[in-house]
Amino acid sequence: MSRPKTGRVKKASTIKEQHHQRRVPTRHLEQIVPARPGLDGRVDQQ
């Protein structure tokens, strides 16, 4: 009983953490783009 419960909790935590982490990098990337448009702009133009 203890083993299956831990697995289920770990799976839910991983999915929730992944969703949160996915949103964090998305916003960070957007902030980094405007922070230095020279590097990002050049890569985008190329």
Buried (B, 14 or more C-beta within 10 A) or exposed (E): EEEEEEEEEEEEEEEEEEEEEEEEEEEEEEEEEEEEEEEBEEEEEE
